[in-house]
Amino acid sequence: MKDVITVGVDGTPESLSAILWAAQEAQLRRAHLRLLHAWVLLAPEPARHPPEEEDQNYWPHRMMDEARTAVRTRFPDLPVDEVLVPKVPLEALQEAAEQSDLLVLGSRDLGPVGRFALGELGLKLVVHTTSPTVLVRARKSTPTVGQGGEVMVGLSLHEPCEALLAFAFDSAARRGVTLRAVHGRHLPAYAYNRGGGVEPIAAEEAARDARQELAAALAPWREKHPDLRVDERVVMESPAPALLHSAADAGLLVVGRRHRLRLPARRIGHVVQAVVHHAPCPVAVVPHE
């Protein structure tokens, strides 16, 4: 553990929401918060802070001042570091992510139809970092610690996902909230009759098998967190809609991304893509083998 949470600062409302979310998370983890702004044209920082009219980095300094004030107002005792990096944002944030337990980014809110859009920078960072990345929509306020809704994790059950479950269980335990574990699965072909209808007995059998698999995957983690309430849900529909329909009142949605360094082209799957664009709450994307 590095005990550092890094958040990107760019002066937008989305960035401010990400900063406040990251500050709350840092307080929960008793970690340092790192405010990072990157711009390839940043001027060298002088030994003494110049007057505003002579400050070549006036706007970056102003953004940092606003971010620091927002954090200090709500979390006065939180350790905060401020970093201005004269690099391309993608490069600077990727490097910072490798030195952090968590990278937090803001995402544009497009309203109830479009939900939030993950920009090109966010998409690239999600697939290139080996640390978890949290994407936060713009919001007017930050909920009180421990009162931001349940933590929800989406599970595929097709392969081991220890890092994903560790992140989800730890997040719920820190907040003192229920962990909602959701698995979405298509009905198998044998559950349909020749007319295209669903055979109730076959559908229930498939759902029962899925519930048993989900329970088996969660059992070791339940033992590690005996006091944590876990709500297990199997939804017999396509995984992406299953997660989105179940996340309406969640405070944080946790999903996994397979991380394989040997692949020449990295990308996120369609389920993660749908979730990061349309989920109504912050989304944590956790890389796992």
N, C-alpha and C positions, 0 to 999 in steps of 0.2 A: 504494500500500500504506500502511495506517495503522499497521501493526505493533502492533495491539491485538486481543486476544481477550477477549470479554466472556462471563461465565458467570453465570447466575441463581442466587442463593443464597436458600434458603427453609428451611434446617434439616432437610430430609428426607434419608434415605439416598440417594434418587435424585439429589438436589442434590449430595451429597458425591461421588458417582460422576462426575457431570458436571464438578465442580470439578477432580477429579484428572485426568480426561481432558483438560480444557482446559489445565491446567498442563503436562501432558506435551506437548501440541500447541504451547503457547507456547514451551516450551524448544526444540522442534524448529525452530520458526520464528524463534527469537531475538526474540520479541515480548514485550510487556507483557501481564500477565494482569490483567483488571479483574473484581473481585468485586462484583456489584451486587445489592442488595436493595431492593425497592420496596414501599412500603406507604403508602396515601393518608393514614393517620392518624399518620405519623411526627411526633414533636415536633421543634421547632427545636433544633439542636445547640447547647449552651451553650459558652462560651469555654473553660471548664475542665470536664474529665470529672467528673461528680458521683459520689458514693458509690452503690453498687448500689441501696440502698433508696430513693434519690431519683431514679434514672435512669429517665426516662419512656420511653426507648428501650432498656430493659434487654435484652429478647429479641432485637431486631435486632443489638445489640452482641455478645451472646453468640453468635449465629449467625455473625457475621463473625469473632469470635475463633476459633471452632472451625474455620471454613474456612481462615483464615490459618495456624493451627497445622498443619492437615493438609497444606497446600501447602509450608510451610517444612520440615516433617519430611522430605519426599521431594524437594523441589526448593529447597534452601536459597539458591541464588544467583539465583532467578528474580525479576525485578522485578514487584511486585504492587501494584495500586491498589485501594482499598476505597471503595465509593460507596454511601451511603444516600440514596435518592431518595423524597421525599414525594409520590409519584404513583401512579396505578393501574398495576399491574405491566405490563399490555399496552402502555400508552403509554410507560413508562420503558424497557422492553426493546426496543421498536421503535425508539425514538430512539437507544438505545445501539448497536443493530445497525447503524444507518447510519453510526456513527462507528467501526466495528470491521471487521476483516477476516473475523471469524467470530463467530457467536453460538452458545453451547452451553447446552443445556437438559437436565434430567433427565426421564426417563419411567418410569412405574410398571411394575414387573416383576410379571406375573400368573402366572408359571410356564410350563411347557412347552406348555400348551394355549392360554392366552390370549396368551402372549408378553408384549409390553409395551403399555400403553395410553397413547396420546398425549392428554393432557387438552385441554380447551377452549382454554386459554391457548396451549398449544403449537401447536394447529391454526391458531389465528388468526395467530400470529407467523410460522409457516411460509409462509403465503400473503400476508403483508403486508410482509415484509422484502425488500430488494434485495440483501442479503448472504447468503452461505451460512449455513445453520443446521444444527447437529449435535445429534442426539437420542441420549442415552446412557442405557442401562438401569442400574439399581442393580447393583453388583457388589462383592464383598468385597475385591478387590485390583486394582491397576493393573499391567498387564504392563510389563516392562522396555522402554524405548524401543528401537524397531526389532524387537521380538519379539512384536508383537501380532497376527500373521497378515497375510495378503496384503490389499492394497487391491483392492476390486472395484468396477467401474463398470458400470451398466446403461445400454445404449444402444438407442434406438428406431430410429435411422437414417432417420427420416422428414423430418428437418429439421436444419439446422446446430446444433451444440451446442458451440461453442468454449469457453465458460466452464466447462461441465461437464467436458470433456476436460482443460482446463488444470488444474482443481482436482484431478482424479483422478491425472494424471501427476505433478503436483508433490507430491501427498501420498505417492505410492508412492516417488518419488525421495528425499524427505526421510527416509523410514523405511528405505530400502535394501531394499525388498521387491518381489516381483513384482506387477505390475498385471494383474488378471484382468478382461478386457473381455468382457461377456456380452450377447448379443442374443437375445431370445426372439421367435419369430415363429410365427403359426399356419400350418399347411399350407394352400396355396391350394386352391381348389375343384377344380381340374383334377387334383389329386393323389389324389382319391377316385374309386373306380369306382361303378357304379350300385348295387352291393350295400352301399355304405357302407364298403368296405374301402379300404386305402391301396395305391396303386400304387407299388412300390418305386422304379422308375426315375424317376417324376415327383417323388416325395418327395426323392430324392437330388439331382435337378436343382434343386429349390427350395432345398434346403440349400446347394448349391454357390453358387447366386446370392447367398444371404444371406452366406456366408463371404467372397465377393468384395467385397460392399458394405461389410462390416465392415472388411476389410483396407484398403480404399480410404479409409475414414473415419479409420483409425488411422495411416495411412502418414505424413502430415505430422508427427504428434506423435512417432512413432518416430524420425524424423530429428532432432527437437529433443532427444530423450532417447536417444541411441544406446546408452548403457550400461544402460538399464533393460530388464529382462526383461518381456515382455508376453505373456500367455496369452490367445489369442483363442478364444472359445467361442460357437458358435451352437447354440441349443436350439430345436428345432421344437415348441414348445408355447406356450401363452398367456404373455405377457411376465411377469406377476406371479408365477405359480408357477415360471417359469424362473429368475427372480432369487432367489426364496426357496430353491429347491432348490440353487442354486449358492453360496449365501452361508453354508452351514452352518459352514465353518471360516474365514470371512473375519474380518479384524480391523477393517475399515471398509467399509461399503457406500455408494457414491456414486450418487445418482440426481438427475435434473434435473426442474425445474418450469418450464414456460413462464411467462415474466414479461411481461405486457402491461399497461402502465399504463392504457390506454384502456378496458379492460374494466370495466364498473361493478361486477361481482361477481367476486371472486377466489376460486378454489378449487383444490384439488389433484386431479389425476386419479386414477383408480382404481388404477393401478399404484403410484404413490407412496403412496397411502392404504394399500394392502395392505402395502407394504414397511415403512412407519414403525410399523405396528401389530404386525407379525409377524416382522421380521428379528431374528436372534439376536445381532446385533452393533450397535455404534453406526452410525447412518445420517446421512449428510450430504446435505441437500437443497439443491441449487445452482440458483438462478434463472438462466434464460438466455432470450434473445430467440427 
